[in-house]
Amino acid sequence: EIVDFSEPADFYIINTCSVTHLGERKSRQLIRRANRLNDNAIIAVTGCYAQIASDEISKIEGVRVVIGTKQRDKIVDLVEKAAREDGLFNEVNDVMHMHEFEDIPLYGTPHRTRAFLKIQDGCCNFCSYCIIPYARGRVRSRELDDIKNEVTSLAKSGYSEIVLVGINLSCYGTDIGLELCDAVDAVCGVDGIERVRLGSLEPELMSTEVLNRLNKQAKFCPQFHLSLQSGCDETLKRMNRKYTTEEYAKIVDNIRSIFDNSSITTDIMTGFPGETEEEFEKSCKFAEKIAFAKAHIFPYSRREGTVADKAPNQVPNELKKERANIMIDITEKTRQAFMKSQIGLIQEVLLETRTKDGMLEGYTKNYTPVLIEGDKDMCGKIVKAKIEKVDGEYCIASII
């Protein structure tokens, strides 16, 4: 029986993050919180932090099972074994030589209308700031038949939108002779699925050929989360990113010319080692130029074991945060401008949840958040609505 995390439980499965130090700290806090709730519970820890720091995780009080980003399909067996036998079960092993996608069925998802389906794992880019390739290993892709079977099951369960995700989603299929478009085509071909959306993408692989092929699918949602990281070429080079700002801008132009009313969202890092005031100003101007519909802004976080961790000219934490706040202000203005550009448009909105004040919350195909007056039984349905105004984080629309 699944219980809320605030309640005592017999077993805790904690999936950890290692993208930033904050992610690791929150993971440790959750482990200790679980132990306080029930110091006799079996606590199993998995995920990226467990993969790269299994010995550190093993020393936290209450941890009985440690399994990284490999062999997660064995976690139930290990938890049951820990319930029968004493001791610590540390099953973390080398993920760098893993070549097959670990196909774990999706038994449930917290969203009632949208399911996130992982089709790719691993990354071979080795950006100078990133620990993830060491935690996830090389690129591995899910077979098309497995994808179609999973999506068919999700469609029968009532899900109408599928979001394809991966560690480096753009590289899907490079290890099995396929392309990302093949996966999109396969999912679009499943009856009952009305929308197909992509997760975070590496921009350099979004060629005009790929974009034109995606545009042929009526179910494809024209929202592209293209990870930028910096709008300065000198910084991008030190990051070991595989594109220039000119190339990035060209990809955005191609998207906007091929897809009607598309949206571009992104991630931007501030305070990368060696980032000067001039470089930061370049990054700000580039963000203004692209005019992102939404951006996730965060200060650079040092990761032990990466090239950037040992780089000279580390930026002080306070300056990183100050620059992040400046970038947030810039991208919030472009976000509001994008939202206002939607006023007057008639869009299809997938209604998902009912808010506390009785409005229905949903998203357009380009992932604009919308609030609409309506009945609760409309959740899960796609309606046509006219966007009338912007109110804070949402567009307000009426059904037509």
C-alpha positions in Angstrom: 0.0 0.0 0.0 1.4 3.4 -1.0 1.2 6.0 1.7 2.1 9.7 1.7 5.8 10.4 2.5 4.7 12.3 5.6 3.4 9.1 7.2 5.5 6.3 8.7 6.1 3.4 6.2 7.8 0.0 6.2 9.7 0.7 3.0 11.1 3.9 1.5 12.4 4.1 -2.1 14.3 7.3 -2.6 15.3 8.3 -6.2 18.2 10.8 -5.9 19.5 13.6 -8.1 23.1 14.7 -8.6 22.7 17.5 -11.2 23.6 20.1 -8.5 24.8 20.1 -4.9 21.3 21.2 -4.0 19.9 18.1 -5.5 22.3 15.9 -3.4 21.5 17.8 -0.2 17.8 17.4 -0.7 18.3 13.7 -1.3 20.3 13.3 2.0 17.5 15.3 3.8 14.9 12.9 2.5 16.8 9.9 3.5 17.2 11.2 7.1 13.6 12.3 7.2 12.5 8.7 6.3 14.7 7.3 9.0 13.2 9.7 11.6 9.6 8.7 10.5 10.5 5.0 11.1 13.9 3.9 12.2 13.0 0.3 11.5 12.0 0.9 7.9 13.9 -0.5 4.9 15.3 2.5 3.1 16.5 1.9 -0.5 18.3 4.6 -2.4 18.7 4.7 -6.1 19.4 7.3 -8.9 22.4 9.4 -9.9 23.7 10.5 -6.5 23.6 6.8 -5.4 25.5 5.9 -8.6 28.4 8.3 -8.1 28.6 8.3 -4.3 27.4 4.9 -3.2 29.9 4.7 -0.3 28.7 8.1 1.0 25.1 7.1 0.7 25.8 3.8 2.5 27.0 5.6 5.6 23.8 7.5 6.2 21.9 6.0 9.1 18.9 3.8 8.1 20.1 3.0 4.5 19.8 -0.7 3.8 19.8 -0.9 0.0 21.9 1.2 -2.5 21.4 0.8 -6.2 22.5 3.3 -8.8 21.2 3.9 -12.3 21.7 0.3 -13.4 19.7 -2.9 -12.5 16.9 -0.9 -11.1 14.5 -3.6 -12.2 15.9 -5.7 -9.3 15.0 -3.1 -6.6 11.9 -5.1 -5.3 13.9 -8.2 -4.9 16.7 -6.4 -3.0 14.2 -4.7 -0.7 12.5 -8.0 0.1 16.0 -9.5 0.7 16.8 -6.7 3.1 13.6 -7.4 5.0 14.7 -11.0 5.5 18.4 -10.5 6.1 20.6 -8.2 8.1 23.3 -5.9 6.6 23.7 -3.4 3.8 23.1 -4.3 0.2 25.2 -2.1 -2.1 24.6 -3.2 -5.7 26.1 -0.2 -7.5 28.4 -1.2 -10.3 30.0 0.4 -13.4 27.4 2.0 -15.7 29.9 3.1 -18.3 29.9 -0.3 -20.0 26.1 -0.7 -20.1 24.9 -0.9 -23.7 21.2 -1.8 -23.4 18.3 0.4 -22.4 16.8 -0.7 -19.1 13.2 -1.2 -20.0 11.1 -0.7 -16.8 7.3 -0.6 -17.4 5.5 2.6 -16.5 3.0 1.4 -13.9 1.6 4.8 -13.1 2.1 8.5 -13.5 1.0 11.4 -11.3 -0.6 13.2 -14.2 -4.1 12.1 -15.2 -3.9 13.3 -18.8 -0.2 13.5 -19.7 2.3 10.6 -19.3 6.1 11.0 -19.4 7.7 8.1 -21.2 11.5 7.6 -21.0 12.9 6.3 -24.3 16.6 7.1 -24.0 19.3 7.0 -21.3 22.9 8.1 -21.1 25.0 10.9 -22.6 28.3 11.0 -24.4 28.7 14.8 -24.6 30.8 15.3 -21.5 30.1 19.0 -21.0 32.8 20.3 -18.7 30.3 21.1 -15.9 28.2 18.0 -15.9 28.5 14.8 -13.8 25.6 13.0 -15.5 27.6 11.0 -18.2 29.5 9.4 -15.3 26.2 8.7 -13.5 24.2 7.5 -16.5 26.8 6.0 -18.9 26.7 5.9 -22.7 23.7 6.5 -25.0 21.1 3.7 -24.9 17.8 3.8 -26.7 14.5 2.0 -26.2 13.3 -0.3 -29.0 10.3 1.0 -31.1 8.2 -2.1 -30.4 8.6 -1.5 -26.6 7.7 2.1 -27.0 4.5 1.4 -29.0 3.4 -1.3 -26.6 3.9 1.0 -23.6 2.0 3.9 -25.4 -0.8 1.6 -26.4 -1.3 0.6 -22.8 -1.2 4.3 -21.7 -3.8 5.2 -24.3 -6.1 2.5 -23.0 -5.7 3.9 -19.5 -7.0 7.2 -20.8 -3.9 9.3 -21.4 -4.1 11.6 -24.4 -0.7 13.2 -24.3 2.7 11.6 -24.3 5.9 13.4 -23.4 9.0 11.6 -24.7 12.0 12.2 -22.4 15.6 11.0 -22.0 18.9 12.1 -20.6 20.0 13.2 -24.0 16.8 12.8 -26.0 18.2 14.3 -29.2 20.5 11.2 -29.4 17.7 8.7 -29.4 18.4 5.9 -31.8 22.0 6.6 -32.6 23.0 3.3 -31.0 20.3 1.2 -32.7 20.2 2.7 -36.2 17.1 5.0 -35.6 16.3 8.6 -35.2 14.2 10.6 -32.7 11.6 11.2 -35.5 11.1 7.4 -35.7 10.0 7.3 -32.1 7.7 10.3 -32.6 6.1 8.7 -35.7 5.6 5.5 -33.7 3.8 7.2 -30.8 1.7 9.5 -33.1 0.5 6.3 -34.8 -1.2 4.9 -31.6 -4.9 5.4 -31.5 -6.2 7.4 -28.6 -3.1 9.5 -28.3 -3.9 13.1 -29.3 -0.6 14.9 -28.6 3.1 14.0 -28.6 5.6 16.4 -27.0 9.4 16.3 -26.6 11.4 16.8 -23.4 14.7 18.7 -23.2 16.7 18.7 -26.4 20.3 19.4 -27.3 19.9 22.0 -30.1 22.7 21.0 -32.4 20.8 17.8 -33.6 17.7 19.7 -34.6 18.4 19.9 -38.3 16.0 21.2 -40.9 15.4 17.6 -42.0 14.4 16.6 -38.5 12.2 19.7 -38.1 10.4 19.2 -41.4 9.7 15.5 -40.6 8.3 16.4 -37.1 6.1 19.0 -38.7 4.4 16.4 -40.8 2.8 14.9 -37.7 -0.4 16.6 -36.8 -0.2 15.3 -33.3 3.2 16.8 -32.7 3.3 19.8 -30.2 5.5 22.7 -31.4 7.2 23.4 -28.1 11.0 23.0 -28.1 13.0 23.0 -24.9 16.5 23.8 -26.4 19.1 23.8 -23.6 21.2 26.9 -24.1 23.3 27.2 -20.9 25.0 30.4 -22.1 24.5 33.0 -24.7 28.2 33.7 -25.0 30.4 31.8 -27.4 33.5 32.0 -25.2 31.6 30.5 -22.3 30.0 27.8 -24.5 33.5 26.8 -25.6 34.7 26.4 -22.0 31.5 24.4 -21.3 32.4 22.0 -24.1 29.0 22.7 -25.7 28.7 21.6 -29.3 27.2 24.8 -30.9 27.7 28.5 -31.2 25.2 31.2 -30.5 24.9 31.8 -34.3 24.1 28.2 -34.8 21.6 28.2 -32.0 19.8 31.3 -33.3 19.6 29.7 -36.8 17.9 26.6 -35.3 15.4 28.8 -33.5 14.7 30.7 -36.8 14.2 27.4 -38.6 11.7 26.3 -35.9 9.8 29.5 -36.1 9.6 29.4 -39.9 8.6 25.7 -40.1 6.1 25.5 -37.1 3.1 27.9 -36.7 3.0 29.6 -33.3 5.8 27.5 -31.8 7.4 28.2 -28.4 11.1 28.0 -27.4 12.0 27.3 -23.8 15.4 26.8 -22.3 17.9 26.5 -19.4 20.5 29.1 -18.8 23.4 28.9 -16.3 25.0 31.9 -14.7 28.4 32.3 -13.1 30.3 29.5 -15.0 34.0 29.6 -14.2 35.7 32.4 -16.1 32.4 34.2 -16.9 33.3 37.9 -17.0 30.9 40.8 -16.9 31.3 41.2 -20.7 30.5 37.5 -21.2 27.5 37.7 -19.0 26.2 40.8 -20.8 26.5 38.9 -24.1 24.5 36.1 -22.6 21.8 38.5 -21.4 21.6 40.2 -24.8 21.3 36.8 -26.6 18.5 35.7 -24.2 16.6 39.0 -25.1 17.2 38.4 -28.8 15.8 34.8 -28.8 12.9 35.9 -26.7 12.2 32.7 -24.8 8.7 31.7 -23.9 10.1 30.4 -20.6 13.5 29.8 -19.1 14.9 27.9 -16.2 17.7 30.0 -14.7 20.2 28.7 -12.2 23.7 29.5 -10.8 26.6 27.2 -11.8 27.1 24.4 -9.2 30.6 22.9 -8.9 30.6 19.1 -9.4 33.6 17.1 -8.1 35.0 15.0 -10.8 34.2 17.4 -13.7 36.7 19.6 -15.7 35.0 22.8 -14.6 35.4 22.0 -10.9 39.2 22.5 -11.3 38.9 25.4 -13.7 40.5 28.8 -12.7 38.6 32.0 -12.1 35.7 30.5 -10.2 32.9 33.0 -9.8 31.9 33.9 -6.2 28.5 32.4 -5.2 26.9 35.8 -4.4 27.8 37.0 -7.9 26.4 33.9 -9.5 23.1 34.5 -7.7 23.1 38.1 -8.6 23.5 37.3 -12.2 20.9 34.6 -12.0 18.4 37.2 -10.7 19.2 39.6 -13.5 18.7 36.8 -16.1 15.4 35.8 -14.5 14.2 39.4 -14.9 15.1 39.4 -18.5 13.5 36.1 -19.4 10.4 36.9 -17.4 9.9 39.9 -19.6 10.2 37.8 -22.7 7.9 35.2 -21.2 5.2 37.9 -20.6 5.7 39.2 -24.1 5.1 35.6 -25.5 2.0 35.2 -23.4 0.6 38.4 -24.6 1.3 37.4 -28.2 -1.2 34.6 -27.7 -4.1 37.0 -26.9 -6.9 36.7 -29.5 -5.8 33.3 -30.8 -8.1 30.3 -30.8 -6.2 27.3 -29.5 -6.8 23.7 -28.5 -6.4 23.3 -24.8 -6.0 20.0 -23.0 -7.7 20.5 -19.6 -5.9 18.8 -16.8 -6.8 19.8 -13.3 -9.2 22.0 -11.3 -7.6 24.8 -9.4 -8.5 25.8 -5.8 -10.7 28.7 -7.0 -12.6 26.4 -9.4 -11.0 27.2 -12.7 -9.8 24.5 -15.0 -6.1 24.5 -15.8 -4.7 23.2 -19.1 -2.1 23.7 -21.8 -2.1 24.6 -25.5 0.0 22.6 -28.0 2.8 25.1 -27.6 2.6 24.6 -23.8 1.0 28.0 -22.9 -0.7 27.6 -19.5 -4.3 28.5 -19.6 -7.2 28.9 -17.1 -10.8 28.3 -18.3 -14.1 28.3 -16.5 -15.8 24.9 -16.8 -17.0 21.8 -15.1 -14.7 19.3 -13.4 -15.8 16.5 -15.7 -14.1 18.4 -18.5 -10.7 17.4 -17.2 -8.9 15.2 -19.6 -10.7 16.7 -22.6 -9.3 18.9 -25.4 -11.4 22.0 -26.0 -11.2 24.9 -28.4 -10.8 28.2 -26.6 -10.1 31.8 -27.3 -7.3 33.4 -25.3 -8.5 36.7 -24.0 -5.9 38.1 -21.6 -2.8 37.4 -19.4 -3.1 37.2 -15.7 0.2 36.5 -14.0 1.5 33.0 -14.9 -1.6 32.1 -17.0 -3.5 33.1 -20.0 -7.2 33.4 -19.4 -9.4 31.8 -22.1 -13.1 31.0 -22.8 -14.4 28.0 -24.6 -15.9 28.5 -28.0 
